[in-house]
Amino acid sequence: MADGKTDRAASASLRGIGVAILGRLEPSDEPVLTPGALEFLARLERRFRAERARLLALRRERQAFFDAGGRPGFLPETRAIREGDWRVASIPADLQDRRVEITGPVDRKMVINALNSGANVFMADFEDANAPTWRNLLEGQANLVDAVRRSIRFVAPDTGKEYRLAERTATLVVRPRGWHLPERHLLVDGEPMSASLFDFGLAFFHNARALLERGSGPYFYLPKMESHLEARLWNEVFLAAEAALGIPRGTIRATVLIETLPAAFEMEEILHELAEHSSGLNCGRWDYIFSFIKKNRSRPDCVLPDRGSVTMDRAFLRAYSLLLIQTCHRRGAHAMGGMAAQIPIKADAERNRIALEKVRADKRREAGDGHDGTWVAHPGLVETARAEFDAVLRGSNQIDRLREDVEVGAADLLAVPEGRITEAGLRQNLDVGVRYLEAWLRGIGCVPLYDLMEDAATAEISRTQVWQWVRHGARLEDGRLLDESLVRRTLEEQMERMRAELGASRFEAGRFGPARELFERLILSGTLEDFLTLPAYELLLRFEEGGKENP
């Protein structure tokens, strides 16, 4: 705050509503953390805290069932929903055409560039593409406020180039963090509040009315849900938020990322729970691979080959993609394709050609299968993706393509692709895992590595694959046992390569030591940590407390 007197007055005001802010505040934060916004957050947290905790406990119970040999399946108690005749609410005008969606973090320049990218939708990501430092969170919310009101601008400090919004921009959709994550910078009644409710609450409170006045609405992407009961909780949150602000019921629209294995068996039920607020489902492919490993962590028959060979045209990924299209179109909802993680490669024409061809093939498959749109991670890929959907779509979407020919059963959703486990695959997982985590600990949530845009979801694949290989005694294609000794030795070699590539001074100035220590501990632990970002968040907080945020 500006001075001690202001700080004391603000603290007394916060105590009156049971809120405590532990993060350092700047004067620029006051328009975001207003008394009204904080009171709104506190009301949401108090009302839904117990149910969120209950549902997270159900996740642990279900994982114990899987660890004991149980398999996911379609729920017998919700069969009537799957067989019923119902549809989700009608789609708002500015969400009818979603053929290309761009995703990215919420820093100021990225928000402007993404909205100006030519994509139909920009998903502003507080989750996998964002390291949740207090600065990143508050500045991200401020950037959304300015973007919605079209006052956002950015001047590059190195070049003086000014960035402003174009006349025509993408439709804004916000992704809050998942139910499992806490927000430890803000306490409600002495306990950290839900990160999901923090991100959603601030974005909704500050922008819902302004969006409606501009002919749009408060639109969200919902990540990492594991059951329709978690979707029901979100629907109740939406109803409470709409009532609190006096906004008509059903104004909020949400697209759910199907990125966990249990959720793939409950797509119908998830759409049904959110029916009045639903705008579709998305193939969250990278987190889905991570979840497939995690949920099947006790099963040696579910060991996956190298990450690069686990592609969307094979086995469980192919089945879940087709089932998602069929499910969504049957219910009048958008079926969104997955992320193209490739990025343009300006310095190498041949590598760039290969990368773009991979994107074209992926988007051609999605459009041909019946998806209504897709994701890209870079503005340079928008037109490449759009061309593939333009070639297929005859209108804004292809929801009327019901795909009644698709037949996907439980066995299809659990089918493991064949492939090799190679030394190169091991090295890639170790290298990407440490490099990404090092950047995350510096407050950077998405990182270009080896011609791909890596985020928390892809880092999770790297982590859990190595853990799975060691846990089940996998062997490399040359016959070597993939044990702790091999992993430690290979990791040490990769660290030396990083040091040589970056130079000793740059290497030491980064956070490679803590990143390597945490990553190594996680991949060689006797038990699989649910999420990389949970222990990493505690480490991130310690760096913040030491005054070394974003060095």
ZICORQUI-V334936 format. One record per residue. N is the residue number from 1. RES is the residue in one small letter. PHI is phi in whole degrees, -180 to 180 (NA if undefined). PSI is psi in radians with two decimals (none if undefined). Layout:
N_RES_PHI_PSI, N_RES_PHI_PSI
//
This chain:
1_m_NA_2.97, 2_a_-67_-0.64, 3_d_-155_3.05, 4_g_-63_-0.70, 5_k_-63_-0.80, 6_t_-62_-0.70, 7_d_-63_-0.76, 8_r_-67_-0.70, 9_a_-65_-0.72, 10_a_-65_-0.72, 11_s_-62_-0.73, 12_a_-64_-0.69, 13_s_-65_-0.71, 14_l_-66_-0.68, 15_r_-61_-0.53, 16_g_-66_-0.42, 17_i_-111_0.19, 18_g_74_0.46, 19_v_-116_2.42, 20_a_-130_2.27, 21_i_-102_2.11, 22_l_-96_-0.35, 23_g_-77_2.66, 24_r_-68_2.37, 25_l_-107_2.55, 26_e_-116_2.70, 27_p_-53_-0.56, 28_s_-69_-0.21, 29_d_-82_-0.29, 30_e_-60_-0.65, 31_p_-67_-0.33, 32_v_-89_-0.87, 33_l_-95_1.04, 34_t_-74_2.78, 35_p_-55_-0.72, 36_g_-65_-0.71, 37_a_-66_-0.74, 38_l_-66_-0.69, 39_e_-65_-0.65, 40_f_-63_-0.78, 41_l_-61_-0.78, 42_a_-63_-0.69, 43_r_-64_-0.74, 44_l_-63_-0.80, 45_e_-63_-0.81, 46_r_-63_-0.70, 47_r_-71_-0.61, 48_f_-115_0.05, 49_r_-60_-0.84, 50_a_-65_-0.72, 51_e_-68_-0.69, 52_r_-59_-0.78, 53_a_-63_-0.69, 54_r_-64_-0.73, 55_l_-70_-0.59, 56_l_-67_-0.60, 57_a_-66_-0.65, 58_l_-64_-0.59, 59_r_-60_-0.77, 60_r_-66_-0.68, 61_e_-64_-0.73, 62_r_-67_-0.67, 63_q_-65_-0.67, 64_a_-62_-0.64, 65_f_-63_-0.77, 66_f_-65_-0.73, 67_d_-63_-0.50, 68_a_-85_0.08, 69_g_110_-0.07, 70_g_-69_2.74, 71_r_-121_2.59, 72_p_-63_2.69, 73_g_-161_2.92, 74_f_-72_2.41, 75_l_-76_2.17, 76_p_-67_-0.54, 77_e_-73_-0.23, 78_t_-114_0.35, 79_r_-58_-0.65, 80_a_-62_-0.59, 81_i_-67_-0.80, 82_r_-64_-0.55, 83_e_-97_-0.07, 84_g_-78_2.93, 85_d_-108_1.71, 86_w_-152_2.82, 87_r_-140_2.72, 88_v_-76_3.01, 89_a_-63_2.75, 90_s_-62_2.64, 91_i_-86_2.30, 92_p_-60_2.70, 93_a_-58_-0.74, 94_d_-84_0.12, 95_l_-118_0.11, 96_q_-65_-0.73, 97_d_-110_1.92, 98_r_-127_0.61, 99_r_-62_-0.49, 100_v_-135_2.15, 101_e_-119_2.34, 102_i_-106_2.46, 103_t_-121_2.71, 104_g_175_3.03, 105_p_-71_3.10, 106_v_-107_0.39, 107_d_-71_2.76, 108_r_-61_-0.85, 109_k_-63_-0.73, 110_m_-63_-0.73, 111_v_-59_-0.79, 112_i_-65_-0.87, 113_n_-63_-0.67, 114_a_-68_-0.75, 115_l_-65_-0.51, 116_n_-91_0.02, 117_s_-71_-0.27, 118_g_94_-0.10, 119_a_-70_2.75, 120_n_-74_-0.61, 121_v_-136_2.49, 122_f_-115_2.11, 123_m_-94_1.86, 124_a_-78_2.05, 125_d_-106_1.91, 126_f_-89_0.04, 127_e_-106_-1.83, 128_d_-65_-0.44, 129_a_-97_0.17, 130_n_-131_2.21, 131_a_-84_2.15, 132_p_-81_0.96, 133_t_-69_2.73, 134_w_-60_-0.72, 135_r_-62_-0.83, 136_n_-58_-0.73, 137_l_-67_-0.85, 138_l_-72_-0.72, 139_e_-67_-0.62, 140_g_-62_-0.76, 141_q_-65_-0.70, 142_a_-63_-0.65, 143_n_-65_-0.66, 144_l_-64_-0.74, 145_v_-58_-0.82, 146_d_-69_-0.63, 147_a_-67_-0.76, 148_v_-62_-0.61, 149_r_-91_0.06, 150_r_61_0.43, 151_s_-100_0.01, 152_i_-70_2.40, 153_r_-149_2.75, 154_f_-146_2.36, 155_v_-115_2.07, 156_a_-65_2.16, 157_p_-66_-0.46, 158_d_-86_-0.55, 159_t_-114_-0.31, 160_g_78_0.09, 161_k_-68_2.37, 162_e_-102_2.39, 163_y_-117_2.24, 164_r_-136_2.91, 165_l_-74_2.47, 166_a_-74_2.98, 167_e_-62_-0.71, 168_r_-112_2.24, 169_t_-131_2.90, 170_a_-70_2.71, 171_t_-71_2.34, 172_l_-87_2.25, 173_v_-130_2.41, 174_v_-112_2.33, 175_r_-107_1.92, 176_p_-77_2.95, 177_r_-72_2.88, 178_g_-76_2.89, 179_w_-58_-0.48, 180_h_-76_-0.24, 181_l_-96_2.38, 182_p_-93_2.78, 183_e_-113_1.70, 184_r_-82_-0.11, 185_h_-79_-0.26, 186_l_-133_2.14, 187_l_-105_2.43, 188_v_-119_2.06, 189_d_55_0.67, 190_g_86_-0.02, 191_e_-121_2.52, 192_p_-59_2.44, 193_m_-86_2.92, 194_s_-64_2.28, 195_a_-64_-0.59, 196_s_-60_-0.85, 197_l_-70_-0.56, 198_f_-63_-0.92, 199_d_-66_-0.84, 200_f_-63_-0.82, 201_g_-60_-0.79, 202_l_-68_-0.76, 203_a_-63_-0.73, 204_f_-71_-0.83, 205_f_-59_-0.76, 206_h_-84_-0.40, 207_n_-122_-0.26, 208_a_-57_-0.90, 209_r_-66_-0.71, 210_a_-63_-0.68, 211_l_-65_-0.75, 212_l_-63_-0.67, 213_e_-65_-0.46, 214_r_-93_0.13, 215_g_85_0.20, 216_s_-113_-2.53, 217_g_-172_3.01, 218_p_-79_1.83, 219_y_-114_2.48, 220_f_-139_2.66, 221_y_-107_2.34, 222_l_-113_2.10, 223_p_-98_2.74, 224_k_56_0.46, 225_m_-71_2.58, 226_e_-117_-0.04, 227_s_-162_2.85, 228_h_-68_-0.39, 229_l_-67_-0.57, 230_e_-71_-0.58, 231_a_-67_-0.66, 232_r_-61_-0.70, 233_l_-62_-0.78, 234_w_-60_-0.71, 235_n_-62_-0.68, 236_e_-67_-0.64, 237_v_-62_-0.76, 238_f_-63_-0.76, 239_l_-62_-0.73, 240_a_-66_-0.71, 241_a_-67_-0.76, 242_e_-62_-0.74, 243_a_-66_-0.70, 244_a_-64_-0.61, 245_l_-98_0.03, 246_g_68_0.59, 247_i_-102_2.46, 248_p_-56_2.47, 249_r_-59_2.35, 250_g_91_0.05, 251_t_-67_-0.75, 252_i_-67_2.45, 253_r_-127_2.41, 254_a_-133_2.38, 255_t_-107_2.26, 256_v_-98_2.26, 257_l_-79_2.07, 258_i_-87_1.62, 259_e_-133_0.33, 260_t_-131_2.60, 261_l_-61_-0.80, 262_p_-60_-0.63, 263_a_-66_-0.49, 264_a_-63_-0.46, 265_f_-89_-0.03, 266_e_-130_0.50, 267_m_-60_-0.80, 268_e_-60_-0.81, 269_e_-67_-0.63, 270_i_-66_-0.80, 271_l_-61_-0.69, 272_h_-64_-0.75, 273_e_-64_-0.60, 274_l_-102_0.27, 275_a_-49_-0.81, 276_e_-76_-0.22, 277_h_-117_0.09, 278_s_-86_2.50, 279_s_-130_0.29, 280_g_129_-3.04, 281_l_-128_2.72, 282_n_-131_2.47, 283_c_-80_1.59, 284_g_-79_1.31, 285_r_-63_-0.70, 286_w_-71_-0.84, 287_d_-65_-0.50, 288_y_-67_-0.70, 289_i_-63_-0.78, 290_f_-58_-0.79, 291_s_-67_-0.66, 292_f_-59_-0.76, 293_i_-65_-0.82, 294_k_-65_-0.81, 295_k_-69_-0.50, 296_n_-102_0.45, 297_r_-63_-0.40, 298_s_-90_-0.02, 299_r_-108_1.98, 300_p_-66_-0.36, 301_d_-82_0.04, 302_c_-115_0.34, 303_v_-71_2.23, 304_l_-92_2.64, 305_p_-76_-3.03, 306_d_-46_2.46, 307_r_-52_-0.69, 308_g_-66_-0.33, 309_s_-99_0.00, 310_v_-94_1.50, 311_t_-110_2.88, 312_m_-72_-0.17, 313_d_-95_0.23, 314_r_-132_2.53, 315_a_47_-2.29, 316_f_-63_-0.51, 317_l_-72_-0.71, 318_r_-63_-0.77, 319_a_-63_-0.77, 320_y_-71_-0.56, 321_s_-65_-0.81, 322_l_-67_-0.68, 323_l_-65_-0.64, 324_l_-64_-0.76, 325_i_-61_-0.87, 326_q_-60_-0.79, 327_t_-63_-0.85, 328_c_-63_-0.82, 329_h_-68_-0.55, 330_r_-63_-0.51, 331_r_-105_0.13, 332_g_77_0.50, 333_a_-119_2.77, 334_h_-71_2.44, 335_a_-112_1.81, 336_m_-94_2.41, 337_g_-77_-3.11, 338_g_-98_-3.09, 339_m_-78_2.32, 340_a_-91_1.92, 341_a_-83_-0.14, 342_q_-66_2.71, 343_i_-132_2.64, 344_p_-60_2.56, 345_i_-120_1.62, 346_k_-68_-0.54, 347_a_-84_-0.11, 348_d_-144_1.81, 349_a_-63_-0.68, 350_e_-70_-0.79, 351_r_-63_-0.64, 352_n_-66_-0.71, 353_r_-61_-0.75, 354_i_-65_-0.74, 355_a_-63_-0.79, 356_l_-66_-0.60, 357_e_-67_-0.61, 358_k_-64_-0.71, 359_v_-65_-0.80, 360_r_-58_-0.80, 361_a_-64_-0.71, 362_d_-65_-0.80, 363_k_-73_-0.53, 364_r_-64_-0.74, 365_r_-62_-0.81, 366_e_-62_-0.84, 367_a_-64_-0.71, 368_g_-67_-0.59, 369_d_-71_-0.49, 370_g_126_0.07, 371_h_-62_2.65, 372_d_-95_-0.16, 373_g_179_-3.11, 374_t_-152_3.06, 375_w_-113_2.54, 376_v_-133_2.78, 377_a_-107_0.00, 378_h_-146_2.42, 379_p_-57_-0.50, 380_g_-69_-0.14, 381_l_-105_-0.05, 382_v_-60_-0.88, 383_e_-69_-0.59, 384_t_-62_-0.80, 385_a_-68_-0.71, 386_r_-62_-0.69, 387_a_-59_-0.65, 388_e_-70_-0.62, 389_f_-80_-0.59, 390_d_-61_-0.56, 391_a_-71_-0.30, 392_v_-113_-0.76, 393_l_-71_2.38, 394_r_-106_-0.06, 395_g_-148_-2.64, 396_s_-73_-0.45, 397_n_-159_-3.09, 398_q_-128_0.74, 399_i_-62_-0.46, 400_d_-75_-0.08, 401_r_-88_1.75, 402_l_-81_-0.29, 403_r_51_0.84, 404_e_-68_-0.19, 405_d_-78_-0.25, 406_v_-76_2.28, 407_e_-130_1.88, 408_v_-124_2.17, 409_g_-112_3.13, 410_a_-59_-0.70, 411_a_-62_-0.63, 412_d_-67_-0.65, 413_l_-74_-0.16, 414_l_-115_0.09, 415_a_-70_2.27, 416_v_-96_2.24, 417_p_-73_2.58, 418_e_-81_2.74, 419_g_164_3.04, 420_r_-97_2.68, 421_i_-110_2.04, 422_t_-118_2.84, 423_e_-63_-0.67, 424_a_-62_-0.69, 425_g_-65_-0.69, 426_l_-63_-0.83, 427_r_-62_-0.70, 428_q_-62_-0.79, 429_n_-62_-0.76, 430_l_-67_-0.79, 431_d_-66_-0.87, 432_v_-65_-0.72, 433_g_-60_-0.82, 434_v_-71_-0.79, 435_r_-62_-0.75, 436_y_-65_-0.80, 437_l_-63_-0.65, 438_e_-61_-0.77, 439_a_-66_-0.71, 440_w_-60_-0.69, 441_l_-70_-0.24, 442_r_-97_0.11, 443_g_91_0.28, 444_i_-111_2.11, 445_g_-96_-0.32, 446_c_-136_2.41, 447_v_-136_2.24, 448_p_-77_2.10, 449_l_-137_2.15, 450_y_54_0.83, 451_d_70_0.26, 452_l_-128_2.62, 453_m_-91_1.93, 454_e_-94_2.45, 455_d_-135_-2.94, 456_a_-62_-0.57, 457_a_-67_-0.78, 458_t_-70_-0.59, 459_a_-65_-0.59, 460_e_-65_-0.64, 461_i_-62_-0.81, 462_s_-57_-0.78, 463_r_-66_-0.91, 464_t_-73_-0.50, 465_q_-63_-0.84, 466_v_-63_-0.73, 467_w_-60_-0.80, 468_q_-63_-0.74, 469_w_-62_-0.78, 470_v_-69_-0.77, 471_r_-58_-0.66, 472_h_-107_0.25, 473_g_61_0.74, 474_a_-66_2.77, 475_r_-121_2.51, 476_l_-68_2.86, 477_e_-61_-0.38, 478_d_-88_0.08, 479_g_98_-0.19, 480_r_-70_2.42, 481_l_-72_2.30, 482_l_-89_1.43, 483_d_-111_-3.12, 484_e_-58_-0.71, 485_s_-61_-0.80, 486_l_-65_-0.73, 487_v_-64_-0.81, 488_r_-61_-0.76, 489_r_-65_-0.75, 490_t_-68_-0.67, 491_l_-63_-0.74, 492_e_-61_-0.71, 493_e_-64_-0.70, 494_q_-66_-0.65, 495_m_-65_-0.70, 496_e_-65_-0.64, 497_r_-65_-0.73, 498_m_-61_-0.79, 499_r_-60_-0.78, 500_a_-66_-0.68, 501_e_-69_-0.77, 502_l_-85_-0.44, 503_g_93_2.54, 504_a_-60_-0.74, 505_s_-66_-0.77, 506_r_-67_-0.68, 507_f_-62_-0.82, 508_e_-70_-0.50, 509_a_-74_-0.33, 510_g_-84_-2.83, 511_r_-119_0.69, 512_f_-69_-0.59, 513_g_-62_-0.99, 514_p_-61_-0.63, 515_a_-65_-0.78, 516_r_-65_-0.74, 517_e_-61_-0.79, 518_l_-69_-0.78, 519_f_-63_-0.75, 520_e_-64_-0.73, 521_r_-62_-0.69, 522_l_-72_-0.71, 523_i_-77_-0.32, 524_l_-111_0.14, 525_s_-70_2.65, 526_g_-70_-0.40, 527_t_-122_2.63, 528_l_-90_2.05, 529_e_-62_2.39, 530_d_-59_-0.79, 531_f_-141_2.34, 532_l_-56_-0.66, 533_t_-72_-0.25, 534_l_-71_-0.98, 535_p_-69_-0.55, 536_a_-65_-0.59, 537_y_-64_-0.72, 538_e_-63_-0.68, 539_l_-69_-0.69, 540_l_-61_-0.72, 541_l_-63_-0.66, 542_r_-66_-0.64, 543_f_-65_-0.70, 544_e_-62_-0.80, 545_e_-63_-0.51, 546_g_-82_0.05, 547_g_76_0.41, 548_k_-118_0.55, 549_e_-69_2.36, 550_n_51_1.05, 551_p_-67_none
//
